[in-house]
Amino acid sequence: MKFKIEWFDKLASTNALMRERFGQGSDIESGHIVAAHEQTAGRGRQDRKWLSTAGTNLCFSLFVQTKAELMDVPALTMAAALAVAEMLGRKNIDATLKWPNDVLVDGRKICGILSERVERTSAPKTGIIVGIGLNVNMSSEEAGAIDRPATSILIETGQATDLSHTLDDLFPLLEYWIGEWEKGGFSSLRTAWTERTGSLGKPLTVHDGDIKKTGTLAGFGNHGELLLQTTDGIETIWAGDIS
């Protein structure tokens, strides 16, 4: 995959800009990246805000041209999460993965990923926009002001990092893991994902709006969906927050 990067000083949302351009018929190809030094109206899952002051976090969106169906989108998110976790490992940061789209360090969020499938009939094309928000230079004070436990590369290593250099470090790993996804979907990711997610049989609670389900981790389905062992049997979970 050949990457083409557009950097902006400030954007409301990298995902929103790429989605708008795609919808307007722009010639966006696989590997096209929109990145911002500051993001003012980013969104995560369940419409949570994902804001980034100038030079603090790496916020970017990557377009992957594909005819993959909607049910294959979660596995691409997982591929991107594996890339981030491996990059952090090369910086001596031990990262784990939290289904469906978070990268954690000691239970604290360092990265969130939001993917969406897009399709247009004018200049026909389908693809997936992968939005990644990685905490790079967030301070301990800034992390403490967030309503959920958070950390950053700066907090973990004590060293500030240039955002563009961090993105450069991610490129070969994104290329590898997305390539694995393109070859075999979640089946190509299953072993690596499971190793970084935790042991089977661990207790879980899944929240999806007002619905709460408890059980143990039974594994993952063919598309990366969570399999929850409950007293009534195994339930398939496609979306939700786990604790």
matplotlib code that plots the C-alpha trace (Angstrom):
import matplotlib.pyplot as plt

x = [0.0, 1.4, 0.5, -0.3, -0.5, -2.3, -1.4, -3.7, -3.0, -6.6, -9.7, -13.0, -12.7, -10.4, -13.1, -15.7, -13.4, -12.5, -16.2, -17.2, -14.6, -15.4, -19.1, -18.3, -16.5, -12.9, -10.3, -9.3, -7.3, -6.2, -3.5, -4.8, -4.4, -5.8, -4.0, -4.4, -2.2, -5.3, -8.8, -11.8, -14.8, -13.7, -16.0, -15.4, -17.9, -21.3, -20.7, -18.1, -15.9, -12.3, -10.6, -6.9, -5.2, -2.3, 0.6, -0.8, -2.3, -2.0, -5.4, -5.7, -8.0, -6.9, -8.9, -8.8, -10.5, -12.3, -15.5, -15.6, -19.1, -20.2, -19.6, -15.9, -15.4, -14.7, -11.8, -10.1, -10.4, -8.7, -5.9, -5.3, -5.3, -2.7, -0.5, -0.7, 0.0, 3.1, 4.4, 4.1, 5.9, 8.8, 8.9, 9.0, 5.3, 3.5, 0.0, -3.0, -6.2, -9.7, -12.5, -13.7, -11.5, -9.2, -5.5, -4.7, -1.6, -2.1, -5.8, -5.6, -6.6, -3.9, -5.6, -9.1, -10.1, -13.4, -14.0, -16.9, -17.8, -18.6, -20.1, -21.0, -22.7, -21.3, -17.7, -18.5, -16.3, -16.6, -14.2, -13.6, -12.4, -10.3, -10.0, -7.2, -6.6, -3.4, -2.3, 1.2, 2.2, -0.8, 0.4, -0.5, -2.7, -4.6, -5.0, -6.4, -9.1, -10.6, -13.5, -11.9, -8.4, -6.0, -2.3, 0.1, 3.5, 4.8, 3.5, 4.8, 8.3, 8.9, 9.8, 7.8, 7.5, 6.9, 3.4, 4.6, 7.4, 5.0, 2.8, 5.9, 6.6, 3.1, 3.3, 5.0, 2.9, -0.4, 0.7, 1.4, -1.7, -4.1, -2.5, -3.2, -6.8, -7.1, -5.8, -8.0, -10.2, -10.3, -9.0, -5.6, -5.7, -7.2, -4.1, -2.4, -5.6, -6.4, -2.9, -3.2, -6.8, -6.5, -7.3, -10.4, -12.8, -12.1, -15.3, -16.8, -19.6, -20.8, -22.7, -24.7, -26.8, -29.1, -28.5, -26.0, -24.9, -22.4, -20.5, -17.0, -15.0, -15.6, -13.6, -14.3, -16.4, -15.4, -15.6, -14.2, -17.5, -17.3, -18.5, -19.9, -20.5, -23.6, -25.7, -28.1, -25.3, -23.0, -24.2, -22.8, -22.0, -21.3, -21.0, -20.7, -18.3, -16.7, -15.6]
y = [0.0, 3.4, 6.1, 9.7, 12.1, 15.4, 17.3, 20.1, 22.4, 22.1, 20.2, 19.5, 15.8, 13.9, 11.3, 13.9, 15.6, 12.3, 11.2, 14.6, 14.4, 10.8, 11.7, 14.6, 12.2, 13.1, 10.7, 9.1, 5.9, 3.2, 4.7, 8.2, 9.8, 13.0, 14.0, 17.0, 18.5, 19.7, 18.1, 20.0, 17.8, 14.3, 11.4, 7.9, 5.1, 6.0, 9.6, 10.2, 13.3, 12.8, 16.1, 16.9, 20.2, 21.3, 18.9, 16.6, 13.6, 11.9, 12.1, 10.8, 8.9, 6.3, 5.2, 1.6, 0.9, -2.5, -4.2, -5.9, -6.1, -4.3, -7.3, -7.2, -3.6, -4.6, -6.9, -4.0, -1.9, -4.8, -4.9, -1.2, -1.8, -4.6, -2.2, 0.4, -2.1, -3.5, 0.0, 0.8, -2.4, -1.2, 1.8, -0.5, 0.2, -3.0, -2.6, -4.8, -4.8, -4.2, -5.4, -3.9, -0.9, 0.3, -0.1, 0.0, 0.3, -1.1, -0.7, 2.9, 3.9, 5.2, 4.8, 4.5, 3.5, 4.2, 2.7, 3.2, 1.7, 4.2, 3.7, 6.0, 5.5, 8.6, 7.7, 4.3, 3.2, 1.5, 1.5, 1.9, 5.0, 4.1, 6.9, 6.6, 8.7, 8.0, 9.8, 10.9, 14.1, 14.2, 15.2, 13.5, 16.5, 16.3, 12.6, 13.1, 15.5, 12.7, 10.8, 7.5, 6.2, 7.4, 7.5, 8.6, 7.8, 10.8, 9.5, 6.0, 7.0, 10.5, 11.6, 14.0, 12.7, 14.5, 13.5, 13.1, 10.8, 8.7, 8.3, 7.3, 4.6, 3.2, 2.9, -0.4, -2.0, -0.7, -2.0, -5.4, -5.9, -4.4, -6.8, -9.7, -8.5, -8.3, -11.8, -13.5, -11.2, -11.9, -15.4, -13.9, -11.8, -14.2, -15.6, -12.2, -10.5, -13.2, -13.1, -9.4, -9.5, -11.9, -15.4, -17.2, -17.7, -14.3, -12.7, -9.9, -7.4, -6.0, -2.7, -1.6, 1.4, 0.3, -3.4, -5.2, -8.8, -10.7, -13.9, -15.1, -14.7, -17.7, -16.3, -14.5, -15.3, -15.4, -11.6, -10.6, -10.5, -11.2, -14.6, -14.3, -17.5, -16.8, -19.1, -19.4, -20.4, -18.5, -15.1, -13.3, -9.6, -7.2, -3.9, -2.7, -1.7, -4.3, -4.2]
z = [0.0, -1.0, 1.5, 0.5, 3.4, 3.8, 7.0, 8.3, 11.2, 12.4, 11.5, 13.1, 12.2, 9.9, 9.3, 8.5, 5.9, 4.2, 4.2, 2.6, -0.1, -0.9, -1.2, -3.5, -5.9, -5.1, -6.5, -3.2, -3.4, -0.9, 1.3, 1.3, 4.7, 6.2, 9.4, 11.7, 14.3, 16.1, 16.0, 17.5, 16.9, 16.5, 17.5, 18.8, 19.4, 20.7, 19.6, 22.3, 21.8, 20.7, 20.9, 20.4, 21.2, 18.8, 18.7, 21.5, 19.8, 16.4, 14.7, 11.2, 8.8, 6.3, 3.3, 2.3, -1.1, -0.8, -1.7, 1.7, 3.2, 6.3, 8.6, 7.6, 8.9, 12.5, 11.5, 9.7, 12.9, 14.7, 12.1, 12.7, 16.5, 16.0, 14.1, 16.8, 19.5, 17.7, 17.1, 20.8, 21.6, 19.6, 21.9, 24.9, 25.7, 26.5, 24.9, 25.1, 22.9, 24.2, 21.9, 19.7, 19.0, 21.8, 22.6, 26.3, 28.5, 32.0, 31.6, 30.4, 26.9, 24.6, 21.3, 19.8, 16.3, 14.5, 11.0, 8.7, 5.3, 2.5, -0.9, -3.8, -7.1, -8.8, -9.9, -8.3, -5.4, -2.1, 0.8, 4.5, 6.3, 9.4, 11.9, 14.5, 17.5, 19.4, 22.5, 21.8, 23.8, 26.3, 29.7, 33.0, 33.8, 30.6, 31.0, 34.5, 33.1, 31.0, 32.4, 31.7, 32.5, 29.8, 29.0, 26.2, 24.7, 26.7, 30.0, 29.4, 28.1, 29.4, 25.9, 23.6, 20.1, 16.8, 15.4, 11.9, 13.0, 15.0, 11.8, 9.9, 12.5, 12.0, 8.2, 7.7, 10.4, 9.0, 5.6, 7.1, 9.2, 6.6, 4.1, 6.4, 6.7, 2.9, 2.5, 5.0, 7.1, 10.8, 10.4, 9.5, 12.7, 15.1, 16.8, 17.2, 18.3, 20.9, 22.3, 23.0, 24.2, 27.1, 28.1, 27.2, 30.1, 31.7, 33.1, 31.0, 31.2, 27.9, 27.8, 24.8, 25.7, 28.5, 27.8, 30.0, 29.6, 31.8, 31.1, 30.1, 27.0, 24.8, 21.8, 18.6, 15.6, 11.9, 11.5, 14.9, 16.8, 20.5, 21.7, 25.2, 27.3, 29.4, 31.6, 28.6, 26.2, 23.8, 22.6, 19.6, 20.4, 17.4, 19.3, 22.9, 25.6, 27.8, 31.4]

ax = plt.figure().add_subplot(projection="3d")
ax.plot(x, y, z, "-o")
ax.set_aspect("equal")
plt.show()
